[in-house]
Every structure is written in structure tokens, then in C-alpha cells.
Amino acid sequence: MGLDDKAENAAEKLGGKGKEAVGKATDDEKLEAEGKGDQFKANMKEAGENVKDAFKGD
């Protein structure tokens, strides 16, 4: 996984955590769910990159 990919995933995960926190604080279930979804998406991208790296033999 390249540094760009890691940074992008970390930023997406952090943004998702922020959305989730704001959603909880404002009692906005839609925003909270969107934040959780962003975090999940970042985690899946990271897992996919790790699988690719494993097959490359890195």
C-alpha cells in the first residue's frame, strides 16, 4: 500500500469519525450513519490494499 493510499484512507476514516461524532452530538442519525459508512469504506479499502500487498510478496 502506498503512502498516498494510506493517507487517503486515514483521512476518510478521520472524516467519518468526525461525522459520526457530530451526528451523535446533534442527534442526527443520518449524519452519524454516514460517518460510520465512511469509516467502513476506508477500512475495506485498507483491507483490499493489504490483500494486494500480500500477493505481491511485500
PDB file of N, CA, C, O and CB in Angstrom:
ATOM      1  N   MET A   1       0.855  -1.160   0.000  1.00  0.00           N
ATOM      2  CA  MET A   1       0.000   0.000   0.000  1.00  0.00           C
ATOM      3  C   MET A   1       0.904   1.227   0.000  1.00  0.00           C
ATOM      4  O   MET A   1       1.811   1.337   0.825  1.00  0.00           O
ATOM      5  CB  MET A   1      -0.975  -0.004   1.223  1.00  0.00           C
ATOM      6  N   GLY A   2       0.658   2.131  -0.914  1.00  0.00           N
ATOM      7  CA  GLY A   2       1.461   3.336  -0.995  1.00  0.00           C
ATOM      8  C   GLY A   2       1.094   4.342   0.075  1.00  0.00           C
ATOM      9  O   GLY A   2       0.024   4.275   0.679  1.00  0.00           O
ATOM     10  N   LEU A   3       1.998   5.267   0.295  1.00  0.00           N
ATOM     11  CA  LEU A   3       1.751   6.302   1.297  1.00  0.00           C
ATOM     12  C   LEU A   3       0.525   7.138   0.955  1.00  0.00           C
ATOM     13  O   LEU A   3      -0.227   7.536   1.844  1.00  0.00           O
ATOM     14  CB  LEU A   3       2.968   7.202   1.432  1.00  0.00           C
ATOM     15  N   ASP A   4       0.325   7.403  -0.327  1.00  0.00           N
ATOM     16  CA  ASP A   4      -0.852   8.176  -0.746  1.00  0.00           C
ATOM     17  C   ASP A   4      -2.129   7.457  -0.359  1.00  0.00           C
ATOM     18  O   ASP A   4      -3.072   8.073   0.137  1.00  0.00           O
ATOM     19  CB  ASP A   4      -0.829   8.428  -2.262  1.00  0.00           C
ATOM     20  N   ASP A   5      -2.161   6.146  -0.588  1.00  0.00           N
ATOM     21  CA  ASP A   5      -3.345   5.354  -0.246  1.00  0.00           C
ATOM     22  C   ASP A   5      -3.581   5.349   1.255  1.00  0.00           C
ATOM     23  O   ASP A   5      -4.715   5.485   1.717  1.00  0.00           O
ATOM     24  CB  ASP A   5      -3.197   3.919  -0.757  1.00  0.00           C
ATOM     25  N   LYS A   6      -2.501   5.190   2.014  1.00  0.00           N
ATOM     26  CA  LYS A   6      -2.624   5.180   3.474  1.00  0.00           C
ATOM     27  C   LYS A   6      -3.160   6.517   3.980  1.00  0.00           C
ATOM     28  O   LYS A   6      -4.041   6.558   4.838  1.00  0.00           O
ATOM     29  CB  LYS A   6      -1.264   4.870   4.128  1.00  0.00           C
ATOM     30  N   ALA A   7      -2.622   7.600   3.443  1.00  0.00           N
ATOM     31  CA  ALA A   7      -3.057   8.935   3.863  1.00  0.00           C
ATOM     32  C   ALA A   7      -4.515   9.175   3.490  1.00  0.00           C
ATOM     33  O   ALA A   7      -5.283   9.732   4.273  1.00  0.00           O
ATOM     34  CB  ALA A   7      -2.168  10.015   3.231  1.00  0.00           C
ATOM     35  N   GLU A   8      -4.881   8.752   2.299  1.00  0.00           N
ATOM     36  CA  GLU A   8      -6.263   8.927   1.842  1.00  0.00           C
ATOM     37  C   GLU A   8      -7.235   8.134   2.712  1.00  0.00           C
ATOM     38  O   GLU A   8      -8.289   8.641   3.094  1.00  0.00           O
ATOM     39  CB  GLU A   8      -6.399   8.497   0.375  1.00  0.00           C
ATOM     40  N   ASN A   9      -6.876   6.888   3.022  1.00  0.00           N
ATOM     41  CA  ASN A   9      -7.727   6.064   3.877  1.00  0.00           C
ATOM     42  C   ASN A   9      -7.826   6.639   5.280  1.00  0.00           C
ATOM     43  O   ASN A   9      -8.902   6.645   5.879  1.00  0.00           O
ATOM     44  CB  ASN A   9      -7.198   4.639   3.938  1.00  0.00           C
ATOM     45  N   ALA A  10      -6.707   7.122   5.802  1.00  0.00           N
ATOM     46  CA  ALA A  10      -6.705   7.712   7.151  1.00  0.00           C
ATOM     47  C   ALA A  10      -7.571   8.963   7.187  1.00  0.00           C
ATOM     48  O   ALA A  10      -8.302   9.193   8.150  1.00  0.00           O
ATOM     49  CB  ALA A  10      -5.265   8.052   7.600  1.00  0.00           C
ATOM     50  N   ALA A  11      -7.488   9.765   6.142  1.00  0.00           N
ATOM     51  CA  ALA A  11      -8.299  10.982   6.081  1.00  0.00           C
ATOM     52  C   ALA A  11      -9.787  10.639   5.994  1.00  0.00           C
ATOM     53  O   ALA A  11     -10.616  11.277   6.644  1.00  0.00           O
ATOM     54  CB  ALA A  11      -7.881  11.848   4.876  1.00  0.00           C
ATOM     55  N   GLU A  12     -10.118   9.635   5.193  1.00  0.00           N
ATOM     56  CA  GLU A  12     -11.514   9.231   5.067  1.00  0.00           C
ATOM     57  C   GLU A  12     -12.042   8.676   6.397  1.00  0.00           C
ATOM     58  O   GLU A  12     -13.174   8.949   6.796  1.00  0.00           O
ATOM     59  CB  GLU A  12     -11.667   8.181   3.950  1.00  0.00           C
ATOM     60  N   LYS A  13     -11.199   7.900   7.062  1.00  0.00           N
ATOM     61  CA  LYS A  13     -11.583   7.325   8.351  1.00  0.00           C
ATOM     62  C   LYS A  13     -11.786   8.439   9.388  1.00  0.00           C
ATOM     63  O   LYS A  13     -12.753   8.420  10.149  1.00  0.00           O
ATOM     64  CB  LYS A  13     -10.506   6.317   8.841  1.00  0.00           C
ATOM     65  N   LEU A  14     -10.871   9.397   9.406  1.00  0.00           N
ATOM     66  CA  LEU A  14     -10.958  10.508  10.349  1.00  0.00           C
ATOM     67  C   LEU A  14     -12.189  11.366  10.060  1.00  0.00           C
ATOM     68  O   LEU A  14     -12.885  11.790  10.981  1.00  0.00           O
ATOM     69  CB  LEU A  14      -9.684  11.367  10.288  1.00  0.00           C
ATOM     70  N   GLY A  15     -12.451  11.616   8.786  1.00  0.00           N
ATOM     71  CA  GLY A  15     -13.648  12.375   8.410  1.00  0.00           C
ATOM     72  C   GLY A  15     -14.907  11.645   8.843  1.00  0.00           C
ATOM     73  O   GLY A  15     -15.866  12.268   9.300  1.00  0.00           O
ATOM     74  N   GLY A  16     -14.906  10.338   8.702  1.00  0.00           N
ATOM     75  CA  GLY A  16     -16.054   9.539   9.122  1.00  0.00           C
ATOM     76  C   GLY A  16     -16.271   9.607  10.621  1.00  0.00           C
ATOM     77  O   GLY A  16     -17.406   9.683  11.091  1.00  0.00           O
ATOM     78  N   LYS A  17     -15.179   9.579  11.368  1.00  0.00           N
ATOM     79  CA  LYS A  17     -15.287   9.684  12.826  1.00  0.00           C
ATOM     80  C   LYS A  17     -15.844  11.048  13.215  1.00  0.00           C
ATOM     81  O   LYS A  17     -16.643  11.161  14.146  1.00  0.00           O
ATOM     82  CB  LYS A  17     -13.912   9.455  13.494  1.00  0.00           C
ATOM     83  N   GLY A  18     -15.419  12.075  12.500  1.00  0.00           N
ATOM     84  CA  GLY A  18     -15.931  13.419  12.759  1.00  0.00           C
ATOM     85  C   GLY A  18     -17.418  13.517  12.488  1.00  0.00           C
ATOM     86  O   GLY A  18     -18.170  14.067  13.293  1.00  0.00           O
ATOM     87  N   LYS A  19     -17.842  12.982  11.350  1.00  0.00           N
ATOM     88  CA  LYS A  19     -19.269  12.993  11.007  1.00  0.00           C
ATOM     89  C   LYS A  19     -20.080  12.235  12.044  1.00  0.00           C
ATOM     90  O   LYS A  19     -21.151  12.677  12.461  1.00  0.00           O
ATOM     91  CB  LYS A  19     -19.495  12.385   9.615  1.00  0.00           C
ATOM     92  N   GLU A  20     -19.556  11.089  12.453  1.00  0.00           N
ATOM     93  CA  GLU A  20     -20.259  10.283  13.447  1.00  0.00           C
ATOM     94  C   GLU A  20     -20.404  11.068  14.753  1.00  0.00           C
ATOM     95  O   GLU A  20     -21.473  11.069  15.364  1.00  0.00           O
ATOM     96  CB  GLU A  20     -19.513   8.949  13.694  1.00  0.00           C
ATOM     97  N   ALA A  21     -19.341  11.728  15.175  1.00  0.00           N
ATOM     98  CA  ALA A  21     -19.368  12.488  16.429  1.00  0.00           C
ATOM     99  C   ALA A  21     -20.351  13.651  16.350  1.00  0.00           C
ATOM    100  O   ALA A  21     -21.107  13.898  17.290  1.00  0.00           O
ATOM    101  CB  ALA A  21     -17.969  13.011  16.767  1.00  0.00           C
ATOM    102  N   VAL A  22     -20.338  14.361  15.229  1.00  0.00           N
ATOM    103  CA  VAL A  22     -21.267  15.477  15.061  1.00  0.00           C
ATOM    104  C   VAL A  22     -22.698  14.957  15.015  1.00  0.00           C
ATOM    105  O   VAL A  22     -23.601  15.562  15.593  1.00  0.00           O
ATOM    106  CB  VAL A  22     -20.940  16.277  13.777  1.00  0.00           C
ATOM    107  N   GLY A  23     -22.902  13.847  14.337  1.00  0.00           N
ATOM    108  CA  GLY A  23     -24.235  13.247  14.276  1.00  0.00           C
ATOM    109  C   GLY A  23     -24.749  12.862  15.649  1.00  0.00           C
ATOM    110  O   GLY A  23     -25.918  13.079  15.965  1.00  0.00           O
ATOM    111  N   LYS A  24     -23.870  12.288  16.470  1.00  0.00           N
ATOM    112  CA  LYS A  24     -24.268  11.933  17.838  1.00  0.00           C
ATOM    113  C   LYS A  24     -24.581  13.181  18.650  1.00  0.00           C
ATOM    114  O   LYS A  24     -25.577  13.226  19.373  1.00  0.00           O
ATOM    115  CB  LYS A  24     -23.162  11.119  18.531  1.00  0.00           C
ATOM    116  N   ALA A  25     -23.729  14.192  18.529  1.00  0.00           N
ATOM    117  CA  ALA A  25     -23.882  15.419  19.320  1.00  0.00           C
ATOM    118  C   ALA A  25     -25.159  16.176  18.955  1.00  0.00           C
ATOM    119  O   ALA A  25     -25.788  16.796  19.812  1.00  0.00           O
ATOM    120  CB  ALA A  25     -22.667  16.329  19.122  1.00  0.00           C
ATOM    121  N   THR A  26     -25.532  16.120  17.687  1.00  0.00           N
ATOM    122  CA  THR A  26     -26.708  16.866  17.231  1.00  0.00           C
ATOM    123  C   THR A  26     -27.937  15.982  17.099  1.00  0.00           C
ATOM    124  O   THR A  26     -28.995  16.435  16.661  1.00  0.00           O
ATOM    125  CB  THR A  26     -26.419  17.530  15.903  1.00  0.00           C
ATOM    126  N   ASP A  27     -27.791  14.715  17.481  1.00  0.00           N
ATOM    127  CA  ASP A  27     -28.880  13.742  17.388  1.00  0.00           C
ATOM    128  C   ASP A  27     -29.365  13.566  15.943  1.00  0.00           C
ATOM    129  O   ASP A  27     -30.552  13.378  15.679  1.00  0.00           O
ATOM    130  CB  ASP A  27     -30.048  14.175  18.280  1.00  0.00           C
ATOM    131  N   ASP A  28     -28.400  13.635  15.023  1.00  0.00           N
ATOM    132  CA  ASP A  28     -28.682  13.460  13.595  1.00  0.00           C
ATOM    133  C   ASP A  28     -28.279  12.043  13.203  1.00  0.00           C
ATOM    134  O   ASP A  28     -27.113  11.783  12.908  1.00  0.00           O
ATOM    135  CB  ASP A  28     -27.922  14.526  12.722  1.00  0.00           C
ATOM    136  N   GLU A  29     -29.239  11.137  13.201  1.00  0.00           N
ATOM    137  CA  GLU A  29     -28.947   9.725  12.926  1.00  0.00           C
ATOM    138  C   GLU A  29     -28.396   9.513  11.521  1.00  0.00           C
ATOM    139  O   GLU A  29     -27.550   8.647  11.303  1.00  0.00           O
ATOM    140  CB  GLU A  29     -30.202   8.887  13.113  1.00  0.00           C
ATOM    141  N   LYS A  30     -28.879  10.307  10.572  1.00  0.00           N
ATOM    142  CA  LYS A  30     -28.417  10.161   9.187  1.00  0.00           C
ATOM    143  C   LYS A  30     -26.933  10.505   9.076  1.00  0.00           C
ATOM    144  O   LYS A  30     -26.178   9.779   8.430  1.00  0.00           O
ATOM    145  CB  LYS A  30     -29.243  11.059   8.240  1.00  0.00           C
ATOM    146  N   LEU A  31     -26.514  11.595   9.694  1.00  0.00           N
ATOM    147  CA  LEU A  31     -25.109  12.002   9.653  1.00  0.00           C
ATOM    148  C   LEU A  31     -24.236  11.001  10.397  1.00  0.00           C
ATOM    149  O   LEU A  31     -23.131  10.686   9.957  1.00  0.00           O
ATOM    150  CB  LEU A  31     -24.935  13.404  10.253  1.00  0.00           C
ATOM    151  N   GLU A  32     -24.727  10.505  11.514  1.00  0.00           N
ATOM    152  CA  GLU A  32     -23.992   9.503  12.280  1.00  0.00           C
ATOM    153  C   GLU A  32     -23.784   8.235  11.448  1.00  0.00           C
ATOM    154  O   GLU A  32     -22.690   7.672  11.428  1.00  0.00           O
ATOM    155  CB  GLU A  32     -24.738   9.170  13.587  1.00  0.00           C
ATOM    156  N   ALA A  33     -24.826   7.797  10.773  1.00  0.00           N
ATOM    157  CA  ALA A  33     -24.729   6.600   9.933  1.00  0.00           C
ATOM    158  C   ALA A  33     -23.793   6.831   8.748  1.00  0.00           C
ATOM    159  O   ALA A  33     -23.050   5.934   8.350  1.00  0.00           O
ATOM    160  CB  ALA A  33     -26.122   6.186   9.431  1.00  0.00           C
ATOM    161  N   GLU A  34     -23.835   8.027   8.196  1.00  0.00           N
ATOM    162  CA  GLU A  34     -22.953   8.360   7.077  1.00  0.00           C
ATOM    163  C   GLU A  34     -21.494   8.304   7.532  1.00  0.00           C
ATOM    164  O   GLU A  34     -20.630   7.822   6.800  1.00  0.00           O
ATOM    165  CB  GLU A  34     -23.293   9.765   6.508  1.00  0.00           C
ATOM    166  N   GLY A  35     -21.225   8.795   8.735  1.00  0.00           N
ATOM    167  CA  GLY A  35     -19.870   8.742   9.278  1.00  0.00           C
ATOM    168  C   GLY A  35     -19.396   7.316   9.470  1.00  0.00           C
ATOM    169  O   GLY A  35     -18.257   6.980   9.144  1.00  0.00           O
ATOM    170  N   LYS A  36     -20.274   6.480  10.000  1.00  0.00           N
ATOM    171  CA  LYS A  36     -19.922   5.064  10.179  1.00  0.00           C
ATOM    172  C   LYS A  36     -19.670   4.404   8.826  1.00  0.00           C
ATOM    173  O   LYS A  36     -18.774   3.571   8.691  1.00  0.00           O
ATOM    174  CB  LYS A  36     -21.043   4.312  10.940  1.00  0.00           C
ATOM    175  N   GLY A  37     -20.461   4.781   7.831  1.00  0.00           N
ATOM    176  CA  GLY A  37     -20.282   4.237   6.485  1.00  0.00           C
ATOM    177  C   GLY A  37     -18.947   4.647   5.885  1.00  0.00           C
ATOM    178  O   GLY A  37     -18.272   3.840   5.246  1.00  0.00           O
ATOM    179  N   ASP A  38     -18.569   5.905   6.094  1.00  0.00           N
ATOM    180  CA  ASP A  38     -17.272   6.376   5.593  1.00  0.00           C
ATOM    181  C   ASP A  38     -16.127   5.602   6.232  1.00  0.00           C
ATOM    182  O   ASP A  38     -15.167   5.229   5.558  1.00  0.00           O
ATOM    183  CB  ASP A  38     -17.105   7.878   5.861  1.00  0.00           C
ATOM    184  N   GLN A  39     -16.234   5.364   7.534  1.00  0.00           N
ATOM    185  CA  GLN A  39     -15.199   4.605   8.233  1.00  0.00           C
ATOM    186  C   GLN A  39     -15.124   3.176   7.705  1.00  0.00           C
ATOM    187  O   GLN A  39     -14.035   2.639   7.504  1.00  0.00           O
ATOM    188  CB  GLN A  39     -15.466   4.598   9.745  1.00  0.00           C
ATOM    189  N   PHE A  40     -16.283   2.564   7.484  1.00  0.00           N
ATOM    190  CA  PHE A  40     -16.331   1.205   6.970  1.00  0.00           C
ATOM    191  C   PHE A  40     -15.688   1.136   5.587  1.00  0.00           C
ATOM    192  O   PHE A  40     -14.913   0.227   5.293  1.00  0.00           O
ATOM    193  CB  PHE A  40     -17.781   0.701   6.915  1.00  0.00           C
ATOM    194  N   LYS A  41     -16.021   2.107   4.749  1.00  0.00           N
ATOM    195  CA  LYS A  41     -15.472   2.136   3.391  1.00  0.00           C
ATOM    196  C   LYS A  41     -13.947   2.259   3.430  1.00  0.00           C
ATOM    197  O   LYS A  41     -13.250   1.587   2.670  1.00  0.00           O
ATOM    198  CB  LYS A  41     -16.082   3.305   2.584  1.00  0.00           C
ATOM    199  N   ALA A  42     -13.431   3.113   4.312  1.00  0.00           N
ATOM    200  CA  ALA A  42     -11.978   3.270   4.438  1.00  0.00           C
ATOM    201  C   ALA A  42     -11.339   1.974   4.917  1.00  0.00           C
ATOM    202  O   ALA A  42     -10.273   1.592   4.436  1.00  0.00           O
ATOM    203  CB  ALA A  42     -11.638   4.418   5.406  1.00  0.00           C
ATOM    204  N   ASN A  43     -11.977   1.305   5.853  1.00  0.00           N
ATOM    205  CA  ASN A  43     -11.450   0.030   6.352  1.00  0.00           C
ATOM    206  C   ASN A  43     -11.428  -1.027   5.260  1.00  0.00           C
ATOM    207  O   ASN A  43     -10.484  -1.813   5.183  1.00  0.00           O
ATOM    208  CB  ASN A  43     -12.280  -0.464   7.532  1.00  0.00           C
ATOM    209  N   MET A  44     -12.445  -1.057   4.423  1.00  0.00           N
ATOM    210  CA  MET A  44     -12.493  -2.040   3.338  1.00  0.00           C
ATOM    211  C   MET A  44     -11.426  -1.751   2.291  1.00  0.00           C
ATOM    212  O   MET A  44     -10.811  -2.676   1.760  1.00  0.00           O
ATOM    213  CB  MET A  44     -13.879  -2.050   2.685  1.00  0.00           C
ATOM    214  N   LYS A  45     -11.202  -0.483   1.991  1.00  0.00           N
ATOM    215  CA  LYS A  45     -10.135  -0.131   1.050  1.00  0.00           C
ATOM    216  C   LYS A  45      -8.785  -0.564   1.594  1.00  0.00           C
ATOM    217  O   LYS A  45      -7.953  -1.111   0.869  1.00  0.00           O
ATOM    218  CB  LYS A  45     -10.133   1.382   0.767  1.00  0.00           C
ATOM    219  N   GLU A  46      -8.579  -0.311   2.880  1.00  0.00           N
ATOM    220  CA  GLU A  46      -7.324  -0.692   3.518  1.00  0.00           C
ATOM    221  C   GLU A  46      -7.135  -2.205   3.485  1.00  0.00           C
ATOM    222  O   GLU A  46      -6.036  -2.689   3.210  1.00  0.00           O
ATOM    223  CB  GLU A  46      -7.283  -0.185   4.963  1.00  0.00           C
ATOM    224  N   ALA A  47      -8.191  -2.945   3.760  1.00  0.00           N
ATOM    225  CA  ALA A  47      -8.109  -4.410   3.725  1.00  0.00           C
ATOM    226  C   ALA A  47      -7.785  -4.890   2.317  1.00  0.00           C
ATOM    227  O   ALA A  47      -6.976  -5.801   2.145  1.00  0.00           O
ATOM    228  CB  ALA A  47      -9.429  -5.044   4.213  1.00  0.00           C
ATOM    229  N   GLY A  48      -8.404  -4.290   1.316  1.00  0.00           N
ATOM    230  CA  GLY A  48      -8.123  -4.660  -0.070  1.00  0.00           C
ATOM    231  C   GLY A  48      -6.679  -4.397  -0.453  1.00  0.00           C
ATOM    232  O   GLY A  48      -6.048  -5.208  -1.130  1.00  0.00           O
ATOM    233  N   GLU A  49      -6.162  -3.258  -0.015  1.00  0.00           N
ATOM    234  CA  GLU A  49      -4.764  -2.938  -0.294  1.00  0.00           C
ATOM    235  C   GLU A  49      -3.831  -3.933   0.400  1.00  0.00           C
ATOM    236  O   GLU A  49      -2.812  -4.331  -0.165  1.00  0.00           O
ATOM    237  CB  GLU A  49      -4.442  -1.500   0.156  1.00  0.00           C
ATOM    238  N   ASN A  50      -4.181  -4.332   1.624  1.00  0.00           N
ATOM    239  CA  ASN A  50      -3.356  -5.306   2.346  1.00  0.00           C
ATOM    240  C   ASN A  50      -3.343  -6.654   1.638  1.00  0.00           C
ATOM    241  O   ASN A  50      -2.314  -7.329   1.606  1.00  0.00           O
ATOM    242  CB  ASN A  50      -3.865  -5.477   3.778  1.00  0.00           C
ATOM    243  N   VAL A  51      -4.470  -7.047   1.074  1.00  0.00           N
ATOM    244  CA  VAL A  51      -4.535  -8.310   0.334  1.00  0.00           C
ATOM    245  C   VAL A  51      -3.661  -8.213  -0.913  1.00  0.00           C
ATOM    246  O   VAL A  51      -2.920  -9.143  -1.231  1.00  0.00           O
ATOM    247  CB  VAL A  51      -6.005  -8.657  -0.052  1.00  0.00           C
ATOM    248  N   LYS A  52      -3.747  -7.082  -1.620  1.00  0.00           N
ATOM    249  CA  LYS A  52      -2.899  -6.904  -2.814  1.00  0.00           C
ATOM    250  C   LYS A  52      -1.429  -6.973  -2.439  1.00  0.00           C
ATOM    251  O   LYS A  52      -0.634  -7.613  -3.126  1.00  0.00           O
ATOM    252  CB  LYS A  52      -3.204  -5.558  -3.508  1.00  0.00           C
ATOM    253  N   ASP A  53      -1.070  -6.307  -1.339  1.00  0.00           N
ATOM    254  CA  ASP A  53       0.324  -6.316  -0.893  1.00  0.00           C
ATOM    255  C   ASP A  53       0.778  -7.732  -0.540  1.00  0.00           C
ATOM    256  O   ASP A  53       1.916  -8.105  -0.826  1.00  0.00           O
ATOM    257  CB  ASP A  53       0.504  -5.386   0.317  1.00  0.00           C
ATOM    258  N   ALA A  54      -0.097  -8.518   0.074  1.00  0.00           N
ATOM    259  CA  ALA A  54       0.251  -9.875   0.455  1.00  0.00           C
ATOM    260  C   ALA A  54       0.554 -10.726  -0.774  1.00  0.00           C
ATOM    261  O   ALA A  54       1.469 -11.549  -0.750  1.00  0.00           O
ATOM    262  CB  ALA A  54      -0.875 -10.502   1.270  1.00  0.00           C
ATOM    263  N   PHE A  55      -0.212 -10.532  -1.848  1.00  0.00           N
ATOM    264  CA  PHE A  55       0.020 -11.313  -3.057  1.00  0.00           C
ATOM    265  C   PHE A  55       1.238 -10.845  -3.838  1.00  0.00           C
ATOM    266  O   PHE A  55       1.815 -11.605  -4.615  1.00  0.00           O
ATOM    267  CB  PHE A  55      -1.191 -11.257  -3.940  1.00  0.00           C
ATOM    268  N   LYS A  56       1.627  -9.590  -3.629  1.00  0.00           N
ATOM    269  CA  LYS A  56       2.831  -9.078  -4.286  1.00  0.00           C
ATOM    270  C   LYS A  56       4.076  -9.602  -3.593  1.00  0.00           C
ATOM    271  O   LYS A  56       5.162  -9.614  -4.173  1.00  0.00           O
ATOM    272  CB  LYS A  56       2.835  -7.541  -4.294  1.00  0.00           C
ATOM    273  N   GLY A  57       3.914 -10.042  -2.330  1.00  0.00           N
ATOM    274  CA  GLY A  57       5.054 -10.536  -1.576  1.00  0.00           C
ATOM    275  C   GLY A  57       5.796  -9.440  -0.853  1.00  0.00           C
ATOM    276  O   GLY A  57       6.957  -9.609  -0.482  1.00  0.00           O
ATOM    277  N   ASP A  58       5.126  -8.306  -0.648  1.00  0.00           N
ATOM    278  CA  ASP A  58       5.759  -7.189   0.080  1.00  0.00           C
ATOM    279  C   ASP A  58       5.885  -7.485   1.542  1.00  0.00           C
ATOM    280  O   ASP A  58       6.393  -6.658   2.299  1.00  0.00           O
ATOM    281  CB  ASP A  58       4.974  -5.907  -0.107  1.00  0.00           C
TER     282      ASP A  58
END
